[in-house]
Amino acid sequence: MDDKREAILAACRHLLEESGTVTIDKVAAMAGVAKGTVYLYFENKQELVLQTFLAIIGEITEIIDEASRSAGGTSQQRLAAMVEAHYTAVRGKMKILYNLFREETEFSRRPIQGHAFQLVQSLKQLKYRYVTILHEGITQGEFRPHRVEIAAAAILAMIHNLSTTDIFWPMENQEQVVPELLQLILQGIIK
């Protein structure tokens, strides 16, 4: 990736993490580039914020892939590692996501204007990781046959909703979320 583009994305991400307030002037200053340079890489602020969001989804996908590879073993063990890594990654990025939707109101109102395909494809890649491991578990006889597309979508929804607990409904025993979530998922698919 181009160094200037990378610096611009890093500046946008930093601003989202710190305050949630992103302006092209602030991004350019933080990235050490002229304001016009930002517009060479990104059509407008919304595209810049969207590309930052897509980069975060890409990072989460890589974290899930690494967890699956590192866990090895059975499909159940790999699925458990993926869920835990995914939940932890999303929780770790929750401040930036919260700020994104709190401060960047046009992103929350029109998040995919002109970029629907990119966003949908990025989210599908994330879901595909779960579809793959669920299919493997069925093939290996670990999981009962089920509609993996629905199960994968449900896993994503549960992880993303539960990871917002610190913001929307603080829980005293946050460390209990992943074991409880895994138990719920596995009860539905284990033979």
PyMOL commands that set and color helices and strands:
alter all, ss='L'
color gray80, all
select helices_A, chain A and resi 3-18+24-31+35-41+45-71+75-92+94-103+105-109+116-139+148-162+165-168+174-189
alter helices_A, ss='H'
color red, helices_A
deselect
rebuild
show_as cartoon
